[in-house]
Amino acid sequence: MKKYLLLILIIALSIFSSEVSAQATSDTTMLGLPGDNLDLYAVLEIFQKSKTIEDFEKTLNEEKTGINNLDLNLDKKVDFIKVTSKQKDKDFTFILQVDVTEKETQDVAVILVSKDKNDKVSMQIVGDPDLYGKNYVIEPKPAAPAVTANPGYSGSDPVIINAQPTTTVVVVESAPIVQYVYSPVYVPYYPPYHYAYYPPYYTAFTVMAVSVYRHNHYYYHAGYHGGYNNNTVIIHNTNNYNNYNNSRHTSNTVNHNNANGRYNGNRASTTQTKGSGSSTRPSATPSKNPSKGTSSANRPTTSPSTKQSTGSSSTRPTASPSAQPSRSSGSSTARPATTNGSRPSSGSYGGRGGGGRHR
């Protein structure tokens, strides 16, 4: 009897592991680009649930959430993603950025929140072309179609509340972040962080294999639509997006790594179970910082309160967050009206000048 039970258990485990493996390796949303390490569906989900921009930035970068898996400088550690906000009238732009080196900043994605003349709010996240390719936009799915109560219904479960009819613009007014940015108390957020200077909650944890990362986040996709080469989602506010494009940050280091296929290194790596849920990460000591493949700037292995330079001795002000060591790695929809403009090297993001190449 024990032999039969053992055989049944082995068969069941074999079927289960096969299903998990199939889910992890047959992800049709994989781009083969650095953006595979940051699922923009998950990013937009936590953005809607965050009460402030600071909360969103923190949730995005904490290891326990498992959202961020970006490693643009290839040091095997997850990069810190800072969030810079801009406002023009009823249009808000939230730019996700990584300081790849001391002098280079790479935009990761931009979240656009706009309100039309009828006070309907639209929300979209657009992946940066260098990380996600062109036309990668994601937005929340519209509400379910409206229902109308039948006045002749005599059953015990009548319709009490009618759903609102859908519109061509996604209505997301109920999201905490939307209520906050359109409230009188909102002021644009400029992160005080920069290369080698991060908040106390951030620890440079090790990047996980991209197949495992994608499997851990596939369930976020249900509430949204969009993605790569999708022809049904468009930019709602092209003026807002085009204005952003005129000051977009790009990194020469990222472009070179992309061109040489260096971002495919974590497609398959040894992993161990992570503390929360089914998320797994390789075992490593976050305080150690391995050398990077091609970038000339190495992250410090100590916790400086001022910026460490790799050439010039530029000193940053000491703020309350303590510096943390190295960092690492991270994917959403529509067809943006791309307009590339040049911008001065000084930048306008929270007082930090972005180096490298700008478009």
C-alpha positions as a Markdown table, in Angstrom:
| # | Residue | x | y | z |
|---|---|---|---|---|
| 1 | Met | 0.0 | 0.0 | 0.0 |
| 2 | Lys | 2.8 | 2.4 | 0.9 |
| 3 | Lys | 4.4 | 1.6 | -2.5 |
| 4 | Tyr | 1.3 | 2.7 | -4.3 |
| 5 | Leu | 0.9 | 5.9 | -2.3 |
| 6 | Leu | 4.6 | 6.8 | -3.0 |
| 7 | Leu | 4.1 | 6.2 | -6.7 |
| 8 | Ile | 1.0 | 8.4 | -6.7 |
| 9 | Leu | 2.8 | 11.1 | -4.9 |
| 10 | Ile | 5.8 | 11.0 | -7.3 |
| 11 | Ile | 3.4 | 11.2 | -10.3 |
| 12 | Ala | 1.5 | 14.2 | -8.8 |
| 13 | Leu | 4.8 | 16.1 | -8.1 |
| 14 | Ser | 6.0 | 15.4 | -11.6 |
| 15 | Ile | 2.8 | 16.8 | -13.1 |
| 16 | Phe | 2.9 | 19.9 | -10.9 |
| 17 | Ser | 6.6 | 20.6 | -11.6 |
| 18 | Ser | 5.9 | 20.2 | -15.4 |
| 19 | Glu | 3.1 | 22.8 | -15.2 |
| 20 | Val | 5.3 | 25.3 | -13.3 |
| 21 | Ser | 8.1 | 24.8 | -15.7 |
| 22 | Ala | 5.8 | 25.3 | -18.7 |
| 23 | Gln | 4.4 | 28.5 | -17.3 |
| 24 | Ala | 7.9 | 29.8 | -16.6 |
| 25 | Thr | 9.3 | 29.0 | -20.0 |
| 26 | Ser | 6.4 | 29.7 | -22.3 |
| 27 | Asp | 5.7 | 33.3 | -21.4 |
| 28 | Thr | 4.6 | 34.9 | -24.6 |
| 29 | Thr | 5.1 | 38.4 | -23.2 |
| 30 | Met | 8.9 | 38.0 | -23.1 |
| 31 | Leu | 10.6 | 40.6 | -25.2 |
| 32 | Gly | 14.2 | 39.4 | -25.2 |
| 33 | Leu | 15.1 | 42.9 | -23.9 |
| 34 | Pro | 16.2 | 44.4 | -20.5 |
| 35 | Gly | 12.5 | 45.2 | -19.8 |
| 36 | Asp | 11.8 | 41.5 | -19.1 |
| 37 | Asn | 13.3 | 42.2 | -15.7 |
| 38 | Leu | 10.7 | 44.8 | -14.7 |
| 39 | Asp | 7.1 | 43.8 | -15.3 |
| 40 | Leu | 5.2 | 47.0 | -16.1 |
| 41 | Tyr | 1.9 | 45.3 | -15.4 |
| 42 | Ala | 3.0 | 44.8 | -11.8 |
| 43 | Val | 4.4 | 48.4 | -11.7 |
| 44 | Leu | 1.1 | 49.9 | -12.8 |
| 45 | Glu | -0.7 | 47.8 | -10.2 |
| 46 | Ile | 1.3 | 49.0 | -7.3 |
| 47 | Phe | 1.2 | 52.5 | -8.6 |
| 48 | Gln | -2.6 | 52.6 | -8.4 |
| 49 | Lys | -2.5 | 51.2 | -4.9 |
| 50 | Ser | 0.1 | 53.6 | -3.5 |
| 51 | Lys | -1.1 | 56.6 | -1.5 |
| 52 | Thr | 1.9 | 58.8 | -2.3 |
| 53 | Ile | 4.7 | 58.9 | -4.8 |
| 54 | Glu | 7.2 | 58.2 | -2.0 |
| 55 | Asp | 5.1 | 55.1 | -1.1 |
| 56 | Phe | 5.2 | 53.9 | -4.7 |
| 57 | Glu | 8.9 | 54.4 | -5.0 |
| 58 | Lys | 9.5 | 52.4 | -1.8 |
| 59 | Thr | 7.2 | 49.5 | -2.8 |
| 60 | Leu | 8.9 | 49.4 | -6.2 |
| 61 | Asn | 12.3 | 49.0 | -4.7 |
| 62 | Glu | 11.8 | 46.8 | -1.7 |
| 63 | Glu | 13.1 | 43.2 | -2.0 |
| 64 | Lys | 10.1 | 41.7 | -0.3 |
| 65 | Thr | 7.7 | 42.9 | -3.0 |
| 66 | Gly | 9.7 | 41.2 | -5.8 |
| 67 | Ile | 8.7 | 43.9 | -8.3 |
| 68 | Asn | 12.1 | 45.2 | -9.3 |
| 69 | Asn | 14.6 | 42.9 | -11.0 |
| 70 | Leu | 16.4 | 45.4 | -13.2 |
| 71 | Asp | 20.2 | 45.2 | -13.5 |
| 72 | Leu | 21.2 | 47.7 | -16.1 |
| 73 | Asn | 24.9 | 48.1 | -15.1 |
| 74 | Leu | 25.3 | 44.3 | -14.9 |
| 75 | Asp | 26.7 | 44.1 | -11.4 |
| 76 | Lys | 24.4 | 41.2 | -10.5 |
| 77 | Lys | 22.5 | 43.4 | -8.1 |
| 78 | Val | 19.0 | 45.0 | -8.5 |
| 79 | Asp | 19.2 | 48.7 | -9.4 |
| 80 | Phe | 17.4 | 51.3 | -7.4 |
| 81 | Ile | 14.6 | 52.9 | -9.5 |
| 82 | Lys | 13.9 | 56.5 | -8.6 |
| 83 | Val | 10.6 | 58.2 | -9.5 |
| 84 | Thr | 10.5 | 61.8 | -10.7 |
| 85 | Ser | 7.2 | 63.7 | -11.1 |
| 86 | Lys | 6.2 | 66.6 | -13.3 |
| 87 | Gln | 2.9 | 68.4 | -13.6 |
| 88 | Lys | 1.4 | 70.6 | -16.3 |
| 89 | Asp | -2.2 | 71.7 | -15.5 |
| 90 | Lys | -4.2 | 68.4 | -15.3 |
| 91 | Asp | -1.5 | 66.3 | -16.8 |
| 92 | Phe | 1.0 | 64.4 | -14.6 |
| 93 | Thr | 4.1 | 62.6 | -15.7 |
| 94 | Phe | 5.9 | 60.1 | -13.4 |
| 95 | Ile | 9.3 | 59.0 | -14.8 |
| 96 | Leu | 11.0 | 55.9 | -13.6 |
| 97 | Gln | 14.8 | 56.2 | -13.8 |
| 98 | Val | 18.0 | 54.3 | -13.0 |
| 99 | Asp | 21.4 | 56.0 | -12.4 |
| 100 | Val | 23.5 | 53.5 | -14.3 |
| 101 | Thr | 26.8 | 55.2 | -13.6 |
| 102 | Glu | 27.8 | 58.3 | -11.8 |
| 103 | Lys | 27.2 | 60.3 | -14.9 |
| 104 | Glu | 24.6 | 58.3 | -16.9 |
| 105 | Thr | 20.9 | 58.0 | -16.2 |
| 106 | Gln | 18.5 | 55.7 | -18.1 |
| 107 | Asp | 14.7 | 56.2 | -18.2 |
| 108 | Val | 12.9 | 52.9 | -17.6 |
| 109 | Ala | 9.3 | 53.9 | -18.2 |
| 110 | Val | 6.9 | 56.8 | -17.8 |
| 111 | Ile | 3.5 | 56.8 | -16.2 |
| 112 | Leu | 1.0 | 59.3 | -17.7 |
| 113 | Val | -2.0 | 60.4 | -15.7 |
| 114 | Ser | -4.4 | 62.9 | -17.4 |
| 115 | Lys | -7.8 | 64.4 | -17.0 |
| 116 | Asp | -9.9 | 65.4 | -20.0 |
| 117 | Lys | -12.4 | 68.2 | -20.3 |
| 118 | Asn | -15.1 | 65.9 | -18.8 |
| 119 | Asp | -12.9 | 65.2 | -15.8 |
| 120 | Lys | -12.4 | 61.6 | -16.8 |
| 121 | Val | -9.0 | 60.3 | -15.8 |
| 122 | Ser | -6.8 | 58.1 | -18.0 |
| 123 | Met | -3.7 | 56.2 | -16.8 |
| 124 | Gln | -1.0 | 54.5 | -18.9 |
| 125 | Ile | 2.5 | 53.3 | -18.5 |
| 126 | Val | 4.9 | 53.4 | -21.5 |
| 127 | Gly | 8.1 | 51.4 | -21.5 |
| 128 | Asp | 11.2 | 53.1 | -22.7 |
| 129 | Pro | 12.2 | 51.9 | -26.2 |
| 130 | Asp | 15.7 | 51.0 | -25.2 |
| 131 | Leu | 14.3 | 48.5 | -22.6 |
| 132 | Tyr | 10.9 | 47.5 | -24.1 |
| 133 | Gly | 11.1 | 48.3 | -27.8 |
| 134 | Lys | 8.7 | 50.6 | -29.5 |
| 135 | Asn | 5.0 | 50.9 | -28.9 |
| 136 | Tyr | 4.9 | 49.2 | -25.5 |
| 137 | Val | 2.0 | 50.7 | -23.5 |
| 138 | Ile | -0.1 | 49.2 | -20.7 |
| 139 | Glu | -3.3 | 50.6 | -19.2 |
| 140 | Pro | -6.0 | 49.3 | -16.8 |
| 141 | Lys | -8.9 | 47.5 | -18.5 |
| 142 | Pro | -12.2 | 49.4 | -18.5 |
| 143 | Ala | -14.9 | 48.5 | -16.1 |
| 144 | Ala | -17.4 | 45.8 | -16.9 |
| 145 | Pro | -20.3 | 46.7 | -19.2 |
| 146 | Ala | -23.3 | 48.4 | -17.6 |
| 147 | Val | -26.2 | 46.2 | -16.4 |
| 148 | Thr | -29.8 | 47.3 | -16.3 |
| 149 | Ala | -32.2 | 45.9 | -13.7 |
| 150 | Asn | -35.3 | 44.1 | -15.0 |
| 151 | Pro | -38.3 | 45.7 | -13.3 |
| 152 | Gly | -40.3 | 42.5 | -13.8 |
| 153 | Tyr | -37.8 | 40.3 | -12.0 |
| 154 | Ser | -39.4 | 38.5 | -9.0 |
| 155 | Gly | -36.4 | 36.4 | -7.7 |
| 156 | Ser | -34.6 | 36.8 | -4.4 |
| 157 | Asp | -31.4 | 38.4 | -5.8 |
| 158 | Pro | -32.3 | 41.7 | -7.5 |
| 159 | Val | -29.8 | 44.1 | -9.0 |
| 160 | Ile | -29.1 | 46.8 | -6.5 |
| 161 | Ile | -26.2 | 48.8 | -8.0 |
| 162 | Asn | -25.8 | 49.4 | -11.7 |
| 163 | Ala | -22.3 | 49.3 | -13.1 |
| 164 | Gln | -21.1 | 52.5 | -14.9 |
| 165 | Pro | -21.0 | 52.3 | -18.7 |
| 166 | Thr | -17.5 | 52.0 | -20.2 |
| 167 | Thr | -15.9 | 54.8 | -22.1 |
| 168 | Thr | -13.0 | 55.1 | -24.6 |
| 169 | Val | -10.9 | 56.6 | -21.8 |
| 170 | Val | -10.1 | 54.4 | -18.8 |
| 171 | Val | -11.7 | 55.8 | -15.7 |
| 172 | Val | -9.4 | 55.4 | -12.7 |
| 173 | Glu | -10.5 | 58.1 | -10.3 |
| 174 | Ser | -10.9 | 55.7 | -7.4 |
| 175 | Ala | -7.2 | 54.8 | -7.3 |
| 176 | Pro | -5.5 | 56.3 | -4.2 |
| 177 | Ile | -2.7 | 57.8 | -6.2 |
| 178 | Val | -5.1 | 59.6 | -8.5 |
| 179 | Gln | -7.0 | 61.0 | -5.6 |
| 180 | Tyr | -3.8 | 62.2 | -4.1 |
| 181 | Val | -2.2 | 63.9 | -7.2 |
| 182 | Tyr | -5.5 | 65.8 | -7.9 |
| 183 | Ser | -5.8 | 66.9 | -4.3 |
| 184 | Pro | -4.9 | 70.4 | -3.0 |
| 185 | Val | -2.1 | 69.0 | -0.9 |
| 186 | Tyr | -0.1 | 67.4 | -3.8 |
| 187 | Val | 3.3 | 68.8 | -4.7 |
| 188 | Pro | 5.6 | 67.3 | -7.4 |
| 189 | Tyr | 8.0 | 64.8 | -6.0 |
| 190 | Tyr | 11.8 | 65.1 | -6.7 |
| 191 | Pro | 13.8 | 62.2 | -5.3 |
| 192 | Pro | 16.9 | 63.1 | -3.3 |
| 193 | Tyr | 18.6 | 59.9 | -4.3 |
| 194 | His | 21.4 | 59.4 | -6.9 |
| 195 | Tyr | 24.1 | 57.0 | -7.9 |
| 196 | Ala | 25.5 | 55.3 | -4.7 |
| 197 | Tyr | 23.2 | 57.3 | -2.5 |
| 198 | Tyr | 19.9 | 55.5 | -1.6 |
| 199 | Pro | 17.3 | 55.4 | 1.1 |
| 200 | Pro | 17.8 | 53.2 | 4.2 |
| 201 | Tyr | 15.1 | 50.7 | 3.2 |
| 202 | Tyr | 16.9 | 49.8 | 0.0 |
| 203 | Thr | 19.4 | 46.9 | 0.0 |
| 204 | Ala | 21.1 | 45.9 | -3.2 |
| 205 | Phe | 19.7 | 42.3 | -3.5 |
| 206 | Thr | 20.7 | 39.8 | -6.1 |
| 207 | Val | 18.9 | 39.5 | -9.4 |
| 208 | Met | 16.8 | 36.4 | -10.0 |
| 209 | Ala | 16.5 | 34.4 | -13.2 |
| 210 | Val | 14.2 | 36.2 | -15.6 |
| 211 | Ser | 12.1 | 33.0 | -16.2 |
| 212 | Val | 11.4 | 32.7 | -12.5 |
| 213 | Tyr | 10.7 | 36.4 | -12.2 |
| 214 | Arg | 8.2 | 36.4 | -15.1 |
| 215 | His | 6.4 | 33.4 | -13.6 |
| 216 | Asn | 6.1 | 35.1 | -10.3 |
| 217 | His | 4.3 | 38.1 | -11.8 |
| 218 | Tyr | 2.1 | 36.7 | -14.7 |
| 219 | Tyr | -1.1 | 37.0 | -12.5 |
| 220 | Tyr | -0.8 | 40.8 | -12.6 |
| 221 | His | -1.6 | 40.9 | -16.3 |
| 222 | Ala | -5.3 | 40.0 | -15.8 |
| 223 | Gly | -6.5 | 43.5 | -14.9 |
| 224 | Tyr | -4.7 | 45.3 | -17.8 |
| 225 | His | -4.3 | 45.3 | -21.5 |
| 226 | Gly | -1.6 | 46.4 | -23.8 |
| 227 | Gly | 1.9 | 45.2 | -24.3 |
| 228 | Tyr | 4.3 | 44.8 | -27.2 |
| 229 | Asn | 3.0 | 45.6 | -30.7 |
| 230 | Asn | -0.6 | 45.8 | -29.5 |
| 231 | Asn | -2.8 | 47.7 | -32.0 |
| 232 | Thr | -5.7 | 48.4 | -29.7 |
| 233 | Val | -4.0 | 50.7 | -27.1 |
| 234 | Ile | -2.9 | 54.3 | -28.0 |
| 235 | Ile | -1.5 | 57.1 | -26.1 |
| 236 | His | -4.4 | 59.2 | -24.7 |
| 237 | Asn | -2.4 | 62.4 | -24.2 |
| 238 | Thr | 0.1 | 62.6 | -27.0 |
| 239 | Asn | 1.1 | 66.2 | -26.1 |
| 240 | Asn | 2.1 | 65.1 | -22.6 |
| 241 | Tyr | 4.1 | 62.1 | -23.9 |
| 242 | Asn | 5.8 | 64.1 | -26.6 |
| 243 | Asn | 6.8 | 66.8 | -24.1 |
| 244 | Tyr | 8.3 | 64.0 | -22.0 |
| 245 | Asn | 10.2 | 62.6 | -25.0 |
| 246 | Asn | 12.0 | 66.0 | -25.4 |
| 247 | Ser | 13.8 | 65.5 | -22.1 |
| 248 | Arg | 14.1 | 61.7 | -22.1 |
| 249 | His | 17.3 | 60.3 | -20.5 |
| 250 | Thr | 19.3 | 57.5 | -22.2 |
| 251 | Ser | 22.6 | 55.8 | -21.2 |
| 252 | Asn | 25.5 | 54.9 | -23.5 |
| 253 | Thr | 26.3 | 52.0 | -21.2 |
| 254 | Val | 22.8 | 50.6 | -21.6 |
| 255 | Asn | 22.9 | 51.0 | -25.4 |
| 256 | His | 26.3 | 49.3 | -25.6 |
| 257 | Asn | 25.1 | 46.4 | -23.4 |
| 258 | Asn | 22.0 | 46.1 | -25.5 |
| 259 | Ala | 23.9 | 46.1 | -28.8 |
| 260 | Asn | 26.2 | 43.4 | -27.5 |
| 261 | Gly | 23.5 | 41.1 | -26.0 |
| 262 | Arg | 24.9 | 41.4 | -22.5 |
| 263 | Tyr | 21.4 | 41.6 | -20.9 |
| 264 | Asn | 20.7 | 37.9 | -21.7 |
| 265 | Gly | 23.0 | 36.7 | -18.9 |
| 266 | Asn | 20.3 | 36.0 | -16.3 |
| 267 | Arg | 18.0 | 34.1 | -18.5 |
| 268 | Ala | 18.9 | 30.9 | -16.7 |
| 269 | Ser | 20.7 | 31.0 | -13.3 |
| 270 | Thr | 20.7 | 29.1 | -10.0 |
| 271 | Thr | 18.0 | 30.3 | -7.7 |
| 272 | Gln | 16.8 | 29.7 | -4.1 |
| 273 | Thr | 13.4 | 30.3 | -2.5 |
| 274 | Lys | 12.8 | 33.9 | -1.5 |
| 275 | Gly | 11.0 | 34.8 | 1.7 |
| 276 | Ser | 7.7 | 36.0 | 0.3 |
| 277 | Gly | 5.4 | 33.8 | -1.8 |
| 278 | Ser | 6.9 | 31.8 | -4.6 |
| 279 | Ser | 9.4 | 34.4 | -5.5 |
| 280 | Thr | 12.9 | 33.1 | -5.8 |
| 281 | Arg | 16.3 | 34.7 | -5.9 |
| 282 | Pro | 19.9 | 33.4 | -6.0 |
| 283 | Ser | 21.8 | 33.3 | -2.8 |
| 284 | Ala | 24.2 | 36.2 | -2.5 |
| 285 | Thr | 25.6 | 38.6 | 0.0 |
| 286 | Pro | 24.2 | 42.1 | -0.9 |
| 287 | Ser | 27.1 | 43.9 | 0.8 |
| 288 | Lys | 29.5 | 42.6 | -1.8 |
| 289 | Asn | 29.6 | 44.2 | -5.2 |
| 290 | Pro | 31.0 | 42.2 | -8.1 |
| 291 | Ser | 32.6 | 44.1 | -10.9 |
| 292 | Lys | 30.5 | 45.1 | -13.9 |
| 293 | Gly | 31.0 | 43.9 | -17.4 |
| 294 | Thr | 31.5 | 47.1 | -19.4 |
| 295 | Ser | 30.6 | 50.0 | -17.2 |
| 296 | Ser | 33.5 | 52.0 | -15.8 |
| 297 | Ala | 31.7 | 53.0 | -12.6 |
| 298 | Asn | 31.7 | 50.5 | -9.8 |
| 299 | Arg | 29.3 | 50.7 | -6.8 |
| 300 | Pro | 30.8 | 51.3 | -3.4 |
| 301 | Thr | 30.8 | 48.4 | -0.9 |
| 302 | Thr | 30.3 | 50.7 | 2.1 |
| 303 | Ser | 27.4 | 53.0 | 3.1 |
| 304 | Pro | 28.5 | 56.5 | 2.3 |
| 305 | Ser | 26.3 | 59.5 | 3.3 |
| 306 | Thr | 27.8 | 61.4 | 0.4 |
| 307 | Lys | 28.3 | 60.5 | -3.2 |
| 308 | Gln | 31.4 | 58.6 | -4.1 |
| 309 | Ser | 33.0 | 59.8 | -7.2 |
| 310 | Thr | 34.9 | 57.8 | -9.9 |
| 311 | Gly | 36.9 | 60.6 | -11.3 |
| 312 | Ser | 35.8 | 64.0 | -10.3 |
| 313 | Ser | 35.3 | 64.6 | -6.6 |
| 314 | Ser | 31.7 | 65.8 | -6.7 |
| 315 | Thr | 30.1 | 65.8 | -3.2 |
| 316 | Arg | 26.5 | 65.4 | -2.6 |
| 317 | Pro | 24.6 | 66.8 | 0.5 |
| 318 | Thr | 24.1 | 64.5 | 3.4 |
| 319 | Ala | 20.4 | 63.7 | 3.7 |
| 320 | Ser | 18.7 | 61.4 | 6.2 |
| 321 | Pro | 18.7 | 58.3 | 4.0 |
| 322 | Ser | 21.9 | 56.4 | 4.3 |
| 323 | Ala | 23.7 | 55.2 | 1.2 |
| 324 | Gln | 23.5 | 51.6 | 0.2 |
| 325 | Pro | 25.7 | 49.5 | -2.0 |
| 326 | Ser | 25.2 | 48.1 | -5.4 |
| 327 | Arg | 21.9 | 47.5 | -7.2 |
| 328 | Ser | 20.3 | 45.6 | -10.1 |
| 329 | Ser | 17.3 | 44.8 | -12.6 |
| 330 | Gly | 13.1 | 44.4 | -14.5 |
| 331 | Ser | 8.0 | 45.0 | -18.4 |
| 332 | Ser | 3.8 | 47.5 | -20.4 |
| 333 | Thr | 1.7 | 49.1 | -24.0 |
| 334 | Ala | 0.2 | 51.2 | -27.1 |
| 335 | Arg | 1.7 | 53.1 | -29.9 |
| 336 | Pro | 3.3 | 56.3 | -28.7 |
| 337 | Ala | 3.7 | 59.2 | -31.0 |
| 338 | Thr | 7.5 | 59.3 | -30.7 |
| 339 | Thr | 9.2 | 62.6 | -30.9 |
| 340 | Asn | 12.8 | 62.7 | -30.1 |
| 341 | Gly | 14.3 | 66.0 | -29.2 |
| 342 | Ser | 17.6 | 67.0 | -27.8 |
| 343 | Arg | 18.1 | 68.3 | -24.3 |
| 344 | Pro | 20.9 | 69.9 | -22.4 |
| 345 | Ser | 23.1 | 67.6 | -20.4 |
| 346 | Ser | 22.2 | 69.3 | -17.1 |
| 347 | Gly | 18.7 | 67.6 | -17.0 |
| 348 | Ser | 15.7 | 68.6 | -14.9 |
| 349 | Tyr | 15.1 | 65.6 | -12.7 |
| 350 | Gly | 15.4 | 66.5 | -9.0 |
| 351 | Gly | 18.5 | 68.5 | -9.4 |
| 352 | Arg | 20.5 | 65.8 | -11.0 |
| 353 | Gly | 22.3 | 66.2 | -14.3 |
| 354 | Gly | 22.0 | 63.1 | -16.4 |
| 355 | Gly | 25.1 | 62.1 | -18.4 |
| 356 | Gly | 25.5 | 59.9 | -21.4 |
| 357 | Arg | 23.4 | 60.4 | -24.4 |
| 358 | His | 20.0 | 62.3 | -24.4 |
| 359 | Arg | 17.3 | 62.3 | -26.9 |
